[in-house]
Amino acid sequence: MTASYSNGSTVPLARVALVRFANEQGLTQVGNTSWQASLDSGEALAGEANSGTFGSIQSSALEQSNVDLTTELVDLISAQRNFQANSRTLEVNNTLNQTVLQIR
């Protein structure tokens, strides 16, 4: 990270530390977005961005979502309609059972 001043000078402030694992699939999930090393993942290998195989960090970049909101909304509406149809089916089934039991 660098600081840019109005006089045109830039001063390096800090570096972003990154860690990679030999087997990322071996990490153990400890929260919704928290992971910890395990025997399967191997030891954490520390480094900094833009060096070796640690990749780079792009400033002022906007991360794109990997979710199609239209598809998700249509799926939600479909699920709600299916739920309502199943609920109505159970109500009709219950009513029919009560009617049959009253006829006997």
Contacts in CASP RR format, 6 or more apart in sequence:
PFRMAT RR
TARGET T0000
AUTHOR 0000-0000-0000
METHOD contacts of the structure
MODEL  1
MTASYSNGSTVPLARVALVRFANEQGLTQVGNTSWQASLDSGEALAGEAN
SGTFGSIQSSALEQSNVDLTTELVDLISAQRNFQANSRTLEVNNTLNQTV
LQIR
1 12 0 8 1.000
1 13 0 8 1.000
1 14 0 8 1.000
1 15 0 8 1.000
1 16 0 8 1.000
2 10 0 8 1.000
2 11 0 8 1.000
2 12 0 8 1.000
2 13 0 8 1.000
3 10 0 8 1.000
3 11 0 8 1.000
3 13 0 8 1.000
4 10 0 8 1.000
5 11 0 8 1.000
15 48 0 8 1.000
15 49 0 8 1.000
16 48 0 8 1.000
16 49 0 8 1.000
16 57 0 8 1.000
17 46 0 8 1.000
17 47 0 8 1.000
17 48 0 8 1.000
18 46 0 8 1.000
18 47 0 8 1.000
18 48 0 8 1.000
18 49 0 8 1.000
18 54 0 8 1.000
18 55 0 8 1.000
19 44 0 8 1.000
19 45 0 8 1.000
19 46 0 8 1.000
19 47 0 8 1.000
20 44 0 8 1.000
20 45 0 8 1.000
20 47 0 8 1.000
20 53 0 8 1.000
20 54 0 8 1.000
21 27 0 8 1.000
21 37 0 8 1.000
21 41 0 8 1.000
21 42 0 8 1.000
21 43 0 8 1.000
21 44 0 8 1.000
21 45 0 8 1.000
22 41 0 8 1.000
22 42 0 8 1.000
22 43 0 8 1.000
22 45 0 8 1.000
23 40 0 8 1.000
23 41 0 8 1.000
23 42 0 8 1.000
24 41 0 8 1.000
25 40 0 8 1.000
25 41 0 8 1.000
26 38 0 8 1.000
26 40 0 8 1.000
26 41 0 8 1.000
26 42 0 8 1.000
27 35 0 8 1.000
27 36 0 8 1.000
27 37 0 8 1.000
27 38 0 8 1.000
27 40 0 8 1.000
27 41 0 8 1.000
28 35 0 8 1.000
28 36 0 8 1.000
28 37 0 8 1.000
28 38 0 8 1.000
28 41 0 8 1.000
29 35 0 8 1.000
30 36 0 8 1.000
37 43 0 8 1.000
37 44 0 8 1.000
47 54 0 8 1.000
48 54 0 8 1.000
49 55 0 8 1.000
49 56 0 8 1.000
49 57 0 8 1.000
50 56 0 8 1.000
50 57 0 8 1.000
END
